Amino acid sequence: MAFFIGYGCAALAPLLVGALRDATGTFTLAFGALGAIGLLMLVPIAWLRRTILHPVKAR
């Protein structure tokens, strides 16, 4: 399932970037969107790292 979603996103990204470039005439919006997605991915990474370093103990 992880590979399916990962490869699906990897296959759709160039199409979406191309569509944004065709619509706006520049890559600025496309690169901004990719940067924003990259920053949003840091949130779950930080949460997972905190969970791994400090696991919740069962009661």
Sine and cosine of phi, psi and omega as CSV:
sin_phi,cos_phi,sin_psi,cos_psi,sin_omega,cos_omega
0.00,0.00,-0.65,0.76,0.00,-1.00
-0.90,0.44,-0.66,0.75,0.02,-1.00
-0.91,0.41,-0.63,0.78,0.00,-1.00
-0.87,0.50,-0.73,0.68,-0.01,-1.00
-0.94,0.35,-0.67,0.74,0.01,-1.00
-0.88,0.47,-0.74,0.67,0.01,-1.00
-0.93,0.36,-0.55,0.84,0.06,-1.00
-0.89,0.45,-0.70,0.71,0.04,-1.00
-0.91,0.41,-0.64,0.77,0.00,-1.00
-0.91,0.41,-0.52,0.85,0.01,-1.00
-0.98,0.20,-0.54,0.84,-0.04,-1.00
-0.99,0.13,-0.44,0.90,-0.07,-1.00
-0.85,0.53,-0.74,0.67,0.01,-1.00
-0.89,0.46,-0.57,0.82,0.04,-1.00
-0.91,0.42,-0.68,0.73,0.01,-1.00
-0.93,0.37,-0.64,0.77,0.04,-1.00
-0.89,0.45,-0.67,0.74,0.04,-1.00
-0.90,0.43,-0.64,0.76,0.03,-1.00
-0.91,0.42,-0.65,0.76,0.05,-1.00
-0.91,0.42,-0.62,0.78,0.02,-1.00
-0.91,0.40,-0.67,0.75,0.04,-1.00
-0.91,0.42,-0.60,0.80,-0.04,-1.00
-0.96,0.28,-0.59,0.81,-0.10,-1.00
-0.97,-0.24,-0.40,0.91,-0.03,-1.00
1.00,0.01,-0.11,0.99,0.05,-1.00
-0.67,-0.74,0.21,-0.98,0.04,-1.00
-1.00,-0.04,0.04,1.00,-0.09,-1.00
-0.85,0.52,-0.76,0.65,-0.02,-1.00
-0.91,0.41,-0.64,0.77,0.00,-1.00
-0.89,0.45,-0.72,0.69,0.01,-1.00
-0.93,0.37,-0.56,0.83,0.08,-1.00
-0.89,0.45,-0.66,0.75,0.03,-1.00
-0.91,0.42,-0.67,0.74,0.04,-1.00
-0.90,0.44,-0.63,0.78,0.06,-1.00
-0.91,0.42,-0.66,0.75,0.03,-1.00
-0.90,0.44,-0.66,0.75,0.04,-1.00
-0.90,0.44,-0.65,0.76,0.05,-1.00
-0.88,0.48,-0.66,0.75,0.04,-1.00
-0.93,0.37,-0.62,0.79,0.03,-1.00
-0.91,0.41,-0.49,0.87,0.03,-1.00
-0.94,0.33,-0.33,0.94,0.03,-1.00
-0.94,0.35,-0.45,0.89,-0.02,-1.00
-0.89,0.45,-0.82,0.57,0.02,-1.00
-0.92,0.40,-0.49,0.87,0.03,-1.00
-0.90,0.43,-0.70,0.72,0.02,-1.00
-0.90,0.43,-0.63,0.77,0.00,-1.00
-0.91,0.41,-0.69,0.72,0.01,-1.00
-0.91,0.41,-0.62,0.78,0.02,-1.00
-0.90,0.44,-0.67,0.74,0.02,-1.00
-0.90,0.43,-0.63,0.78,0.00,-1.00
-0.92,0.39,-0.61,0.79,-0.01,-1.00
-0.95,0.32,-0.66,0.75,-0.03,-1.00
-0.96,0.28,-0.52,0.85,-0.02,-1.00
-0.75,-0.66,0.98,0.22,-0.04,-1.00
-0.91,0.41,0.51,-0.86,0.05,-1.00
-0.97,0.23,0.79,-0.62,-0.03,-1.00
-1.00,0.09,0.63,-0.77,0.03,-1.00
-0.96,0.30,0.55,-0.84,-0.01,-1.00
-1.00,-0.02,0.00,0.00,0.00,0.00
